[in-house]
Amino acid sequence: MRRLLPLLLLVTWARLLAQEAAAPRTMLWGSVGVGEAFIEAGGDFGVFMEGTYQKGPSILALRFANASAITTAIVTAISGEPGETAVHDLALLYGRASPPGEWHGSLAAGLGVAWADRDSAGTRHTDSDLTIPVEVQALWSPSRYFGLVLCAFASFNDLANFGGVTIGVAVGRLR
């Protein structure tokens, strides 16, 4: 038994060194979701689409997010009063994520372009501006290539701050 103990320690130590030297896992997936969203004080409906690349704990994502105020659009069409009826962003985000597994979480922020649609009595005016997008995601992947994603997102800009919470699907290399 005394002869086996040094051998066991040597094998355990070698395995630990091999884990540290192993290349971080690379994952690539796309996700899309729908849910509740807000524009400044109001809003109704949100859409979220994203392509994400993860290597080790770092993630890089290209996202499109939207918040639409359907109720505001109806009111502005009837009353003729102007109001933001939709705000969108297209952004590049960098963040940190948990290791791949059945449950996965991430937090990211970046820089992008936002544009807002302002409707008034049948006319539409669109403005654009730089935005600072942020997001938090929780992903459950029961398989290696498919999962369900819960995403909370926000976009801070001079046109109209917006955000939302969506639930959707993720497809790609998730583990």
Secondary structure by P-SEA (a helix, b strand, c coil): caaaaaaaaaaaaaaaaaaaacccbbbbbcccbbbbbbccccccbbbbbbbbbbccccccccbbbbbbcaaaaaaaaaaccccccbbbbbbccccccccccccccccbbbbbbbbbbbbcccbbbbbbbbbbbbbbbbbbbcccccbbbbbbbcccccccccccccccccccccc
